[in-house]
């Protein structure tokens, strides 16, 4: 029998109190993380990438190029290369892009848009954060077209 001053008695009380206050069906952090990664990969594969590829196909028909880079479970990025400059003029930090990245701690997506050109002009910033289920094809297209509009107006003028 445990005595009231015994640390094991106190430990038992603390754990019992904790267990009664917490939900019984708490998913382990790893399972929750895997679920978020799976949801992100699904939206990247089924929504984001097809929208980017459709716009990219039209860009290529008009003499521009693009590149889609995917870091599974984390980010999908579309780099845009207007025809006004040769692609070799672009370096990684000075390349216009639109990226959709998964927030590691929530089921949210950060949208990062960059209009930085090889001359250093432009900017990169997180323009939106939204729940993963609100990322639609139309939303993706709008984000890409907004960056493209900025780029083409700068490149032309």
Residue frames as a rotation matrix with the C-alpha (Angstrom) as fourth column:
UNK 1
0.581 0.814 0.000 0.00
0.814 -0.581 0.000 0.00
0.000 0.000 -1.000 0.00
UNK 2
-0.272 -0.664 0.696 1.27
0.631 -0.669 -0.392 3.50
0.726 0.333 0.602 -0.88
UNK 3
-0.140 0.130 -0.982 1.60
0.872 -0.453 -0.185 6.13
-0.469 -0.882 -0.050 1.80
UNK 4
0.801 0.593 0.078 0.26
0.566 -0.709 -0.422 9.62
-0.195 0.382 -0.903 1.05
UNK 5
0.597 -0.657 -0.461 3.81
-0.432 -0.747 0.505 11.11
-0.676 -0.103 -0.730 1.24
UNK 6
-0.062 -0.621 0.782 5.18
0.448 0.683 0.578 8.55
-0.892 0.386 0.236 -1.18
UNK 7
-0.510 -0.205 -0.835 6.23
-0.525 -0.695 0.491 10.19
-0.681 0.689 0.247 -4.53
UNK 8
-0.983 0.171 0.069 4.68
0.167 0.658 0.734 7.25
0.080 0.733 -0.676 -6.39
UNK 9
-0.211 0.945 -0.248 1.31
0.863 0.062 -0.501 8.12
-0.458 -0.320 -0.829 -4.84
UNK 10
0.030 0.159 -0.987 1.65
-0.085 -0.983 -0.161 11.72
-0.996 0.089 -0.016 -6.00
UNK 11
-0.848 -0.386 -0.363 2.75
-0.401 0.022 0.916 10.55
-0.346 0.922 -0.173 -9.45
UNK 12
-0.746 0.635 0.200 -0.32
0.666 0.722 0.187 8.34
-0.026 0.273 -0.962 -9.68
UNK 13
0.089 0.793 -0.603 -2.58
0.624 -0.516 -0.587 11.26
-0.776 -0.324 -0.541 -8.69
UNK 14
-0.267 -0.271 -0.925 -0.99
-0.410 -0.837 0.363 13.60
-0.872 0.476 0.112 -11.24
UNK 15
-0.978 -0.161 -0.132 -1.30
-0.188 0.412 0.892 11.09
-0.089 0.897 -0.433 -14.06
UNK 16
-0.502 0.863 0.066 -4.86
0.840 0.504 -0.203 10.16
-0.208 -0.047 -0.977 -13.18
UNK 17
0.136 0.521 -0.843 -5.90
0.276 -0.837 -0.473 13.82
-0.951 -0.168 -0.258 -13.10
UNK 18
-0.552 -0.429 -0.715 -4.17
-0.545 -0.463 0.699 14.43
-0.631 0.775 0.021 -16.45
UNK 19
-0.980 0.134 0.147 -5.81
0.197 0.742 0.641 11.42
-0.023 0.657 -0.753 -18.09
UNK 20
-0.190 0.975 -0.112 -9.30
0.869 0.114 -0.482 12.51
-0.458 -0.189 -0.869 -17.02
UNK 21
0.198 0.228 -0.953 -8.79
0.002 -0.973 -0.233 16.01
-0.980 0.044 -0.193 -18.45
UNK 22
-0.576 -0.495 -0.650 -7.40
-0.631 -0.236 0.739 15.03
-0.519 0.836 -0.176 -21.84
UNK 23
0.458 0.750 -0.477 -9.32
-0.884 0.326 -0.336 13.50
-0.096 0.575 0.812 -24.73
UNK 24
0.367 -0.257 0.894 -8.86
-0.198 0.917 0.345 9.77
-0.909 -0.304 0.286 -25.03
UNK 25
0.607 -0.076 0.791 -8.44
0.706 0.508 -0.493 9.78
-0.365 0.858 0.362 -28.80
UNK 26
0.588 -0.536 -0.605 -5.41
-0.494 -0.831 0.256 11.99
-0.640 0.149 -0.754 -29.17
UNK 27
0.955 -0.291 0.064 -3.61
0.226 0.567 -0.792 11.05
0.194 0.770 0.607 -32.33
UNK 28
0.319 -0.915 -0.246 0.12
0.705 0.056 0.707 10.71
-0.633 -0.399 0.664 -31.95
UNK 29
0.313 -0.226 -0.923 2.04
-0.328 -0.937 0.118 13.69
-0.891 0.265 -0.367 -33.35
UNK 30
-0.754 -0.656 0.028 3.63
-0.220 0.293 0.930 11.53
-0.619 0.695 -0.365 -36.03
UNK 31
-0.434 0.676 0.595 0.27
0.834 0.552 -0.020 10.28
-0.342 0.488 -0.803 -37.30
UNK 32
0.566 0.640 -0.520 -1.08
0.432 -0.767 -0.474 13.83
-0.702 0.044 -0.710 -37.39
UNK 33
-0.083 -0.703 -0.706 2.02
-0.478 -0.594 0.647 15.05
-0.874 0.392 -0.287 -39.25
UNK 34
-0.851 -0.230 0.472 1.69
0.219 0.662 0.717 12.21
-0.477 0.713 -0.513 -41.77
UNK 35
0.059 0.964 0.258 -1.94
0.885 0.069 -0.460 13.15
-0.462 0.256 -0.849 -42.33
UNK 36
0.559 0.090 -0.824 -0.99
-0.059 -0.987 -0.147 16.79
-0.827 0.131 -0.547 -43.03
UNK 37
-0.516 -0.817 -0.259 1.78
-0.418 -0.024 0.908 15.73
-0.748 0.576 -0.329 -45.40
UNK 38
-0.661 0.342 0.668 -0.60
0.631 0.735 0.248 13.41
-0.406 0.585 -0.702 -47.24
UNK 39
0.447 0.877 -0.176 -3.23
0.666 -0.458 -0.589 16.16
-0.597 0.146 -0.789 -47.54
UNK 40
0.259 -0.430 -0.865 -0.64
-0.415 -0.858 0.302 18.60
-0.872 0.280 -0.401 -48.88
UNK 41
-0.777 -0.607 0.166 0.73
-0.145 0.429 0.892 16.10
-0.613 0.669 -0.421 -51.39
UNK 42
-0.284 0.770 0.572 -2.80
0.849 0.479 -0.223 15.32
-0.445 0.423 -0.789 -52.59
UNK 43
0.676 0.559 -0.480 -3.68
0.317 -0.809 -0.496 19.01
-0.665 0.183 -0.724 -53.12
UNK 44
-0.099 -0.797 -0.596 -0.33
-0.519 -0.470 0.714 19.62
-0.849 0.380 -0.367 -54.83
UNK 45
-0.847 -0.259 0.464 -0.88
0.154 0.716 0.681 16.66
-0.509 0.649 -0.566 -57.18
UNK 46
-0.324 0.836 0.443 -4.60
0.916 0.394 -0.074 17.10
-0.237 0.382 -0.893 -57.89
UNK 47
0.716 0.669 -0.199 -5.09
0.629 -0.742 -0.230 20.88
-0.302 0.039 -0.952 -57.80
UNK 48
0.520 -0.529 -0.671 -1.94
-0.187 -0.837 0.515 23.01
-0.834 -0.142 -0.534 -57.72
UNK 49
-0.506 -0.830 0.232 0.27
0.040 0.246 0.968 21.24
-0.861 0.500 -0.091 -60.25
UNK 50
-0.193 0.452 0.871 -2.42
0.945 0.325 0.041 20.81
-0.265 0.831 -0.489 -62.95
UNK 51
0.839 0.490 -0.239 -3.30
0.431 -0.865 -0.257 24.51
-0.332 0.113 -0.936 -62.73
UNK 52
0.257 -0.839 -0.480 0.38
-0.333 -0.543 0.771 25.46
-0.907 -0.038 -0.418 -62.99
UNK 53
-0.549 -0.499 0.671 0.95
0.372 0.573 0.730 23.09
-0.748 0.651 -0.129 -65.91
UNK 54
0.316 0.740 0.593 -2.01
0.915 -0.073 -0.397 24.48
-0.251 0.668 -0.700 -67.84
UNK 55
0.896 -0.061 -0.439 -0.71
-0.075 -0.997 -0.015 28.04
-0.437 0.046 -0.898 -67.51
UNK 56
-0.028 -0.999 0.032 2.81
-0.264 0.038 0.964 26.81
-0.964 0.018 -0.264 -68.27
UNK 57
-0.188 0.024 0.982 1.68
0.788 0.600 0.136 25.15
-0.586 0.799 -0.132 -71.50
UNK 58
0.800 0.516 0.307 0.23
0.599 -0.654 -0.463 28.46
-0.038 0.554 -0.832 -72.70
UNK 59
0.636 -0.657 -0.405 3.41
-0.340 -0.710 0.617 30.27
-0.693 -0.255 -0.675 -71.68
UNK 60
-0.304 -0.804 0.511 5.49
0.151 0.489 0.859 27.85
-0.940 0.339 -0.028 -73.73
UNK 61
0.220 0.458 0.862 3.21
0.932 0.163 -0.324 28.30
-0.288 0.874 -0.391 -76.76
UNK 62
0.967 0.204 0.154 3.98
0.237 -0.941 -0.240 32.03
0.096 0.268 -0.959 -76.53
UNK 63
0.402 -0.900 0.169 7.77
0.150 -0.118 -0.982 31.64
0.903 0.421 0.088 -76.19
UNK 64
0.170 -0.319 0.933 8.13
-0.916 -0.400 0.030 31.87
0.364 -0.859 -0.360 -72.41
UNK 65
-0.240 -0.250 -0.938 9.33
0.037 0.963 -0.267 29.09
0.970 -0.098 -0.222 -70.13
UNK 66
0.399 0.375 0.836 8.53
-0.848 -0.195 0.493 27.84
0.348 -0.906 0.240 -66.67
UNK 67
-0.524 -0.525 -0.671 9.62
-0.138 0.830 -0.541 25.20
0.840 -0.190 -0.507 -64.22
UNK 68
0.598 0.703 0.384 7.71
-0.582 0.052 0.812 23.43
0.551 -0.709 0.440 -61.47
UNK 69
-0.566 -0.789 -0.239 9.70
-0.286 0.460 -0.841 22.19
0.773 -0.407 -0.486 -58.49
UNK 70
0.605 0.796 0.029 8.20
-0.380 0.257 0.889 19.97
0.700 -0.548 0.458 -55.82
UNK 71
-0.750 -0.629 0.204 9.52
-0.488 0.319 -0.813 19.19
0.446 -0.709 -0.546 -52.37
UNK 72
-0.208 0.759 -0.617 7.18
0.198 0.651 0.733 16.36
0.958 0.030 -0.286 -51.35
UNK 73
0.180 0.442 -0.879 5.10
0.918 0.244 0.311 17.12
0.352 -0.863 -0.362 -48.29
UNK 74
-0.238 -0.404 -0.883 6.43
0.771 -0.632 0.081 20.66
-0.591 -0.662 0.462 -48.05
UNK 75
-0.043 0.111 -0.993 6.24
-0.248 -0.964 -0.097 22.91
-0.968 0.242 0.069 -51.09
UNK 76
0.119 0.045 0.992 5.41
0.935 0.330 -0.127 23.25
-0.333 0.943 -0.003 -54.78
UNK 77
-0.010 -0.278 -0.960 6.90
0.010 -0.961 0.278 26.17
-1.000 -0.007 0.013 -56.70
UNK 78
0.576 0.162 0.801 6.37
0.798 0.102 -0.594 27.48
-0.178 0.982 -0.070 -60.21
UNK 79
-0.284 -0.733 -0.618 9.29
0.307 -0.680 0.666 29.53
-0.908 0.000 0.418 -61.56
UNK 80
0.770 0.590 0.244 8.43
0.469 -0.262 -0.843 31.89
-0.434 0.764 -0.479 -64.40
UNK 81
-0.360 -0.927 -0.104 10.88
0.462 -0.274 0.843 32.97
-0.810 0.256 0.527 -67.10
UNK 82
0.680 0.610 -0.408 9.58
-0.017 -0.542 -0.840 35.71
-0.733 0.578 -0.358 -69.41
UNK 83
0.587 -0.403 0.703 11.03
0.799 0.430 -0.421 35.55
-0.133 0.808 0.574 -72.93
UNK 84
0.952 -0.205 0.229 12.41
-0.132 -0.945 -0.298 39.08
0.278 0.254 -0.927 -72.67
UNK 85
0.178 -0.927 0.331 15.48
-0.973 -0.117 0.196 37.66
-0.143 -0.357 -0.923 -70.90
UNK 86
-0.031 -0.262 -0.965 17.33
-0.440 0.870 -0.222 34.46
0.898 0.417 -0.142 -71.61
UNK 87
0.865 0.442 -0.239 16.78
-0.032 0.524 0.851 31.83
0.501 -0.728 0.467 -68.96
UNK 88
0.175 -0.890 -0.421 20.51
0.827 0.366 -0.428 31.73
0.535 -0.273 0.800 -68.24
UNK 89
-0.371 -0.280 0.885 20.20
-0.075 -0.941 -0.329 35.30
0.926 -0.188 0.328 -66.89
UNK 90
0.555 0.686 0.470 18.15
-0.562 -0.106 0.820 34.04
0.612 -0.720 0.327 -63.95
UNK 91
-0.712 -0.666 -0.225 19.74
-0.206 0.504 -0.839 32.84
0.672 -0.551 -0.496 -60.73
UNK 92
-0.399 0.588 -0.704 17.84
0.736 0.663 0.136 31.07
0.546 -0.464 -0.697 -57.94
UNK 93
-0.428 0.297 -0.854 17.38
0.728 -0.446 -0.520 34.11
-0.535 -0.844 -0.025 -55.67
UNK 94
-0.557 0.204 -0.805 16.48
-0.407 -0.912 0.051 36.37
-0.724 0.356 0.591 -58.61
UNK 95
-0.948 0.311 -0.071 13.79
0.115 0.542 0.833 34.34
0.297 0.781 -0.549 -60.22
UNK 96
-0.419 0.872 0.253 10.07
-0.896 -0.442 0.038 35.15
0.145 -0.211 0.967 -60.26
UNK 97
-0.825 0.160 -0.542 7.93
0.124 0.987 0.103 32.43
0.551 0.017 -0.834 -58.75
UNK 98
0.140 0.846 0.515 4.76
-0.874 -0.139 0.466 31.41
0.466 -0.515 0.720 -56.97
UNK 99
-0.755 -0.425 -0.499 5.09
-0.135 0.846 -0.516 28.87
0.641 -0.322 -0.696 -54.17
UNK 100
0.477 0.845 0.241 2.58
-0.609 0.120 0.784 27.00
0.633 -0.521 0.572 -52.06
UNK 101
-0.559 -0.778 -0.288 4.19
-0.238 0.483 -0.843 25.74
0.794 -0.402 -0.455 -48.87
UNK 102
0.423 0.692 -0.585 2.78
0.345 0.474 0.810 23.68
0.838 -0.544 -0.039 -46.04
UNK 103
0.131 -0.286 0.949 3.05
-0.840 -0.540 -0.047 25.19
0.526 -0.792 -0.311 -42.58
UNK 104
-0.540 -0.482 -0.690 4.76
-0.159 0.864 -0.478 22.48
0.827 -0.148 -0.543 -40.53
UNK 105
-0.996 0.084 -0.016 2.64
0.028 0.147 -0.989 23.09
-0.081 -0.986 -0.149 -37.45
UNK 106
-0.270 0.958 -0.101 -0.84
-0.383 -0.203 -0.901 23.57
-0.883 -0.204 0.422 -38.90
UNK 107
-0.149 0.317 0.937 -3.04
0.795 0.602 -0.078 22.46
-0.589 0.733 -0.342 -41.78
UNK 108
0.701 0.344 -0.625 -2.42
0.017 -0.884 -0.468 25.79
-0.713 0.317 -0.625 -43.50
UNK 109
0.270 -0.565 0.779 -0.74
0.962 0.185 -0.199 26.76
-0.032 0.804 0.594 -46.74
UNK 110
0.140 -0.319 -0.937 1.49
0.115 -0.935 0.335 29.81
-0.983 -0.155 -0.094 -47.13
UNK 111
0.718 0.064 0.694 1.46
0.696 -0.028 -0.718 31.43
-0.026 0.998 -0.065 -50.54
UNK 112
0.053 -0.784 -0.618 4.74
0.263 -0.586 0.766 33.11
-0.963 -0.204 0.175 -51.44
UNK 113
0.830 0.196 0.522 4.96
0.554 -0.183 -0.812 35.33
-0.063 0.963 -0.260 -54.49
UNK 114
-0.021 -0.896 -0.444 8.21
0.394 -0.416 0.820 36.69
-0.919 -0.158 0.362 -55.87
UNK 115
0.941 0.251 0.227 8.62
0.311 -0.379 -0.872 39.24
-0.132 0.891 -0.435 -58.63
UNK 116
0.374 -0.883 -0.284 12.39
-0.284 -0.400 0.871 39.55
-0.883 -0.245 -0.400 -58.18
UNK 117
0.996 -0.086 -0.030 14.09
-0.016 0.156 -0.988 39.87
0.089 0.984 0.154 -61.55
UNK 118
0.440 -0.897 -0.049 17.80
0.866 0.438 -0.241 39.36
0.238 0.063 0.969 -62.39
UNK 119
-0.134 -0.480 0.867 18.40
0.204 -0.869 -0.450 43.11
0.970 0.117 0.214 -61.92
UNK 120
-0.845 -0.225 -0.486 17.34
0.482 0.077 -0.873 42.70
0.233 -0.971 0.043 -58.26
UNK 121
-0.752 0.628 0.202 14.11
-0.645 -0.763 -0.030 44.64
0.135 -0.153 0.979 -58.60
UNK 122
0.043 0.847 -0.529 10.90
-0.256 0.521 0.814 43.23
0.966 0.101 0.240 -57.24
UNK 123
-0.405 -0.160 0.900 10.09
-0.910 -0.025 -0.414 41.53
0.089 -0.987 -0.135 -53.99
UNK 124
-0.437 0.269 -0.859 9.25
0.080 0.962 0.260 38.21
0.896 0.045 -0.442 -52.43
UNK 125
-0.716 0.251 0.652 6.66
-0.695 -0.347 -0.630 37.90
0.068 -0.904 0.422 -49.70
UNK 126
-0.803 0.596 -0.014 4.07
0.580 0.775 -0.249 35.67
-0.137 -0.208 -0.968 -48.12
UNK 127
-0.856 0.493 0.155 0.87
-0.347 -0.772 0.533 37.03
0.382 0.403 0.832 -49.60
UNK 128
0.209 0.973 0.102 -1.64
-0.821 0.118 0.558 34.68
0.531 -0.200 0.824 -48.05
UNK 129
-0.947 -0.307 0.093 -2.13
-0.310 0.797 -0.519 31.90
0.085 -0.520 -0.850 -45.52
UNK 130
-0.024 0.999 -0.048 -5.18
-0.983 -0.015 0.184 29.73
0.183 0.051 0.982 -45.78
UNK 131
0.124 0.152 0.981 -6.52
-0.509 0.858 -0.069 26.30
-0.852 -0.491 0.184 -44.81
UNK 132
-0.803 -0.567 0.185 -5.45
-0.181 0.527 0.831 23.55
-0.568 0.633 -0.525 -47.17
UNK 133
-0.354 0.741 0.571 -9.05
0.789 0.564 -0.243 22.83
-0.502 0.364 -0.784 -48.20
UNK 134
0.572 0.558 -0.601 -9.44
0.178 -0.800 -0.573 26.39
-0.801 0.221 -0.557 -49.54
UNK 135
-0.467 -0.760 -0.453 -6.73
-0.435 -0.248 0.866 25.96
-0.770 0.601 -0.215 -52.16
UNK 136
0.528 0.720 0.450 -8.72
0.185 0.420 -0.889 25.64
-0.829 0.552 0.088 -55.37
UNK 137
-0.050 -0.509 0.859 -7.65
0.965 0.196 0.172 25.54
-0.256 0.838 0.482 -58.99
UNK 138
0.598 0.351 0.720 -9.06
0.572 -0.817 -0.076 29.03
0.562 0.457 -0.689 -59.54
UNK 139
0.948 -0.288 -0.136 -7.14
-0.058 -0.576 0.815 30.33
-0.313 -0.765 -0.563 -56.52
UNK 140
0.144 -0.941 0.307 -3.87
0.534 0.335 0.776 28.85
-0.833 0.052 0.551 -57.84
UNK 141
0.061 -0.065 0.996 -4.46
0.984 -0.166 -0.071 30.31
0.170 0.984 0.053 -61.29
UNK 142
0.894 0.326 0.306 -5.15
0.271 -0.939 0.210 33.73
0.356 -0.105 -0.929 -59.79
UNK 143
0.707 -0.684 -0.179 -1.90
0.021 -0.232 0.972 33.66
-0.707 -0.691 -0.150 -57.80
UNK 144
-0.125 -0.769 0.627 0.18
0.771 0.322 0.549 32.66
-0.624 0.552 0.553 -60.83
UNK 145
0.222 0.283 0.933 -1.51
0.892 -0.445 -0.078 35.21
0.393 0.850 -0.351 -63.10
UNK 146
0.985 0.100 -0.141 -0.98
0.156 -0.865 0.476 38.00
-0.075 -0.491 -0.868 -60.56
UNK 147
0.245 -0.966 -0.086 2.78
0.133 -0.054 0.990 37.36
-0.960 -0.254 0.116 -60.53
UNK 148
-0.224 -0.296 0.929 2.84
0.917 0.260 0.304 36.92
-0.332 0.919 0.213 -64.30
UNK 149
0.678 0.552 0.486 0.99
0.676 -0.728 -0.115 40.22
0.290 0.406 -0.867 -64.76
UNK 150
0.837 -0.438 -0.329 3.55
-0.084 -0.696 0.713 42.03
-0.541 -0.570 -0.619 -62.59
UNK 151
-0.049 -0.930 0.365 6.44
0.365 0.323 0.873 40.44
-0.930 0.176 0.323 -64.46
UNK 152
-0.087 0.051 0.995 5.18
0.992 0.099 0.082 41.11
-0.094 0.994 -0.059 -67.94
UNK 153
0.895 0.397 0.203 4.33
0.414 -0.909 -0.043 44.73
0.167 0.122 -0.978 -67.19
UNK 154
0.587 -0.770 -0.251 7.86
-0.202 -0.439 0.875 45.30
-0.784 -0.463 -0.413 -65.82
UNK 155
-0.196 -0.704 0.682 9.51
0.526 0.512 0.679 43.35
-0.828 0.492 0.270 -68.64
UNK 156
0.209 0.368 0.906 7.58
0.976 -0.139 -0.169 45.22
0.064 0.920 -0.388 -71.33
UNK 157
0.908 0.241 0.342 8.08
0.231 -0.970 0.071 48.65
0.349 0.015 -0.937 -69.85
